[in-house]
């Protein structure tokens, strides 16, 4: 499974919990943009001692006003 598919799968599961439809789109676009900018993005996150799940949780913790447009 390539990184994009893995992230897409994680995103789908993570996003099911959020009520704001725009949030899903925002998070997916943000993650895809980060992956496009740096194919090594996941490695960087892991090297910092983080996980993709933790990153998604951090994005999800942004104030509603920031997440939903």
C-alpha positions in Angstrom: 0.0 0.0 0.0 1.5 3.4 -1.0 1.5 6.3 1.4 -1.3 8.2 -0.4 -3.6 5.2 -0.1 -2.7 4.7 3.5 -3.4 8.3 4.4 -6.6 8.3 2.4 -7.8 5.2 4.4 -6.8 6.7 7.7 -8.5 10.0 6.7 -11.7 8.3 5.9 -11.9 6.6 9.3 -10.8 9.7 11.2 -13.1 12.0 9.4 -16.3 9.9 10.0 -16.3 11.3 13.5 -16.5 15.0 12.5 -19.8 16.7 11.9 -18.5 19.4 9.7 -18.3 18.2 6.1 -15.9 21.0 5.1 -13.5 19.7 7.7 -13.0 16.5 5.8 -12.2 18.3 2.6 -9.8 20.7 4.4 -7.9 17.9 6.1 -7.6 15.8 3.0 -6.4 18.8 0.9 -3.9 19.8 3.6 -2.5 16.2 3.9 -2.3 15.8 0.1 -0.6 19.1 -0.2 1.9 18.2 2.5 2.6 14.8 0.8 3.0 16.5 -2.6 5.4 19.0 -1.2 7.5 16.4 0.6 7.2 12.7 -0.3 9.3 12.2 2.9 6.6 13.8 5.0 5.6 10.7 6.8 9.3 9.9 7.6 9.7 13.4 9.0 6.6 13.0 11.2 7.8 9.6 12.4 11.4 10.9 13.0 9.9 13.6 15.2 8.4 10.8 17.3 4.9 11.4 16.0 2.4 9.4 14.0 0.0 10.3 11.2 -2.9 9.7 13.7 -1.4 12.2 16.1 -1.1 14.7 13.3 -4.7 14.2 12.3 -5.7 14.7 15.9 -3.8 17.9 16.0 -5.5 19.2 12.9 -8.8 18.1 14.4 -8.1 20.1 17.5 -7.9 23.4 15.6 -10.8 25.8 16.5 -14.0 25.0 14.6 -13.7 28.4 12.9 -10.3 27.5 11.5 -11.4 24.1 10.3 -14.8 24.8 8.8 -15.3 27.3 6.0 
